[in-house]
Every structure is written in C-alpha cells, then in structure tokens.
C-alpha cells in the first residue's frame, strides 16, 4: 500500500512539474500559441517594422494548433500569418503568453480572438474595422489623442491611414508617442521616412504634380477603354454632364478604403442627368477577376467602369499615383485636378449650374 501511495505521489508531482515547465515564462519575450481551424501548411511569425520582418516559421499541427516562443523580443506589433491571412497582436513587455484562435479563410477579415493581452484585443477590434472599411478619420484622430498603446497605434496609422494635409497631424502625433515610448523601435526610421516623403509631395505645387502638362481649362483627353463585358466606353459620350474621372485599382488600399466610399456618396447625392462618374482601373496583368469583384464589393453601381491595363490613358492625365480624380465640365474641359473635400463637392455643384 505504501508503495502505491508513493508511486501515485511521484506521478502527481511529475505531471505537475511538466505542466509548470510548459507554462514557464519566456525570458524577456513572449509565447504565442493557439489554433487556426481549417488552417494548413506553413505559419510564420512576423514583426512590423514598417516592413514585415520574419521572426520564425513552422508547420501547423494537423488540427491547426501552433506554439512559438520568442525570447529577448523587441516591443512591437507582431503578426501571425497563414495562407496570406494576418492576425496581428502586440507585445509591449507586459503580456507574455498570448493565445490566438481563428478560422481559416474567414470571409470576415479581422475576425479572430486574442487572449492574454488587452491591447491586442483592442488592436483586433480596430483591425476588423479596417478590413470592413469602416475606419474613419475620426477613429484615427481618437487613436492619436492619447499616448497609450503606441505600438498598436503606430501599426494602424502607418499601414492604414492615407497621407494628406488633413492626416499628417495624426501621423505626427502617433509617431511622436512611439518615439517617446521607445526610441529603439525599428519602426521609427521607416515611419519617419514615409512621413517626410509625403510632406515633400505636399509641398510641391499642384501644377508640378501633374506631369502630363495638362492644364485647367484645356480639353480633357478622351478615354476609350473596355468595361467588364469588353465593350469600349468613351469619356466623350458623357459630354453635356459634369464628369468625375477616377483613376484607381483593385489592389490600391487607399482607393478602396477612402476613395470608393466617397464616390458612392457622390453618385447617390447628385442628379444622374447632370453628373456621371468614370472609373479607370489600373489593373495588373490580363486577369480582371479581382477588378470585377472589387466593383461589386465596393458598390460601384454606375456603368462607366473601364480598365487600362496597358497604361494608355493614365500618363495623358498625369495619374502617376492613385487614387487620383479629375473633374470635367459639360463642354469636356478639365475643371479641377485632384480636389479634396469640401472643395470637390463645391466645384461639382458650381459646374452643374453652368
């Protein structure tokens, strides 16, 4: 009987010791584990430094489980990546045992769960809004209003907030808070360079930005390109209406997060007999399936959807970067180059009166 008790006690303490060793904290770093239901193949752990830096790569278990340890980790936003799906989380030195659970190929991008890190839970909520294209400028302004969670905020703004005169202040605040929190962050030089590049662009006069030499008041170059059915549609066929010509692409994040929702609102707002929109997609390659899907997903219901895969017309307009819009008056003359709200709406309304 004594032998049985001793043996049972030995087994108990052995299991307890194994459990305790499994839960041992990673020295100056973190453990990320979890499960991706339906996931398969390679899973990587990457750090966001303005670019994605590979930290480790493993093969998912047969049931989708995974576990990785990162000792001596830098404080930053990290991403679990499986089959092009991203699951970002934050390591800020306080939470070092993070659990992520997700379903592979989930149509609701950004829908996954995070345990063990409150700031990572908050990041997941914002990341889902980004994927739903419901993040507004006001959301980003609220992010920048306080210095807490600098790694999360820098990840969101540097990756997903477009650069314009109205947003550079937000970028500046978030960058400053990241710099104050951790001057050694690898993201800092990349973020600073991006901000400075965009400031330099904004310092250039509007005329010099239009490399085509196209002038306000000149006749706009005609556009003749195929729609999704292969039918050639011409800008000149819209003569007599105020036309907004928008250069965009299915792969352009700012176009789809900010540009397309604005166009949908404008199309709903103005009289279709007086106002029209022509979308010119700068797609890559000959497969137009992503372009057609983007039209449907973003609710671009107007008929003038054309594709310029050979870049035949974008150079004529000086559309070297996208999104980029041009307003054409009823006579077919160029009335405005890339106007911003509310000047855009004001110009449309003035042109419609003439």
Rosetta blueprint (number, residue, H / E / L):
1 X L
2 X H
3 X H
4 X H
5 X H
6 X H
7 X H
8 X H
9 X H
10 X H
11 X H
12 X H
13 X H
14 X H
15 X H
16 X H
17 X H
18 X H
19 X H
20 X H
21 X H
22 X H
23 X L
24 X L
25 X L
26 X L
27 X L
28 X L
29 X L
30 X E
31 X E
32 X E
33 X E
34 X E
35 X E
36 X E
37 X E
38 X L
39 X L
40 X L
41 X L
42 X E
43 X E
44 X E
45 X E
46 X E
47 X E
48 X E
49 X L
50 X L
51 X L
52 X E
53 X E
54 X E
55 X E
56 X E
57 X E
58 X E
59 X E
60 X L
61 X L
62 X L
63 X L
64 X L
65 X E
66 X E
67 X E
68 X E
69 X E
70 X E
71 X L
72 X L
73 X L
74 X L
75 X L
76 X E
77 X E
78 X E
79 X E
80 X E
81 X E
82 X E
83 X L
84 X L
85 X E
86 X E
87 X E
88 X E
89 X E
90 X E
91 X E
92 X L
93 X L
94 X L
95 X L
96 X L
97 X E
98 X E
99 X E
100 X E
101 X E
102 X E
103 X E
104 X L
105 X L
106 X L
107 X L
108 X L
109 X L
110 X L
111 X L
112 X L
113 X E
114 X E
115 X E
116 X L
117 X L
118 X H
119 X H
120 X H
121 X H
122 X H
123 X H
124 X H
125 X H
126 X H
127 X H
128 X H
129 X H
130 X H
131 X H
132 X L
133 X L
134 X L
135 X L
136 X L
137 X H
138 X H
139 X H
140 X H
141 X H
142 X H
143 X H
144 X H
145 X L
146 X L
147 X L
148 X L
149 X L
150 X H
151 X H
152 X H
153 X H
154 X H
155 X H
156 X H
157 X H
158 X H
159 X H
160 X H
161 X L
162 X L
163 X L
164 X L
165 X L
166 X L
167 X L
168 X H
169 X H
170 X H
171 X H
172 X H
173 X H
174 X H
175 X H
176 X H
177 X H
178 X H
179 X H
180 X H
181 X H
182 X L
183 X L
184 X L
185 X L
186 X L
187 X H
188 X H
189 X H
190 X H
191 X H
192 X H
193 X H
194 X H
195 X H
196 X H
197 X H
198 X H
199 X H
200 X H
201 X H
202 X H
203 X H
204 X L
205 X L
206 X H
207 X H
208 X H
209 X H
210 X L
211 X L
212 X L
213 X L
214 X L
215 X L
216 X L
217 X L
218 X L
219 X E
220 X L
221 X L
222 X L
223 X L
224 X E
225 X E
226 X E
227 X L
228 X L
229 X L
230 X L
231 X L
232 X E
233 X E
234 X E
235 X H
236 X H
237 X H
238 X H
239 X L
240 X L
241 X L
242 X E
243 X E
244 X E
245 X E
246 X E
247 X E
248 X E
249 X L
250 X L
251 X L
252 X L
253 X H
254 X H
255 X H
256 X H
257 X H
258 X H
259 X H
260 X H
261 X H
262 X H
263 X H
264 X H
265 X H
266 X H
267 X H
268 X H
269 X H
270 X L
271 X L
272 X L
273 X L
274 X L
275 X E
276 X E
277 X E
278 X E
279 X E
280 X E
281 X E
282 X L
283 X L
284 X L
285 X L
286 X L
287 X L
288 X L
289 X H
290 X H
291 X H
292 X H
293 X H
294 X H
295 X H
296 X H
297 X H
298 X L
299 X L
300 X L
301 X L
302 X L
303 X L
304 X L
305 X E
306 X E
307 X E
308 X L
309 X L
310 X L
311 X L
312 X L
313 X L
314 X H
315 X H
316 X H
317 X H
318 X L
319 X L
320 X L
321 X L
322 X L
323 X L
324 X E
325 X E
326 X E
327 X E
328 X E
329 X L
330 X L
331 X L
332 X L
333 X E
334 X E
335 X E
336 X E
337 X E
338 X L
339 X L
340 X L
341 X L
342 X L
343 X H
344 X H
345 X H
346 X H
347 X H
348 X H
349 X H
350 X H
351 X H
352 X H
353 X H
354 X L
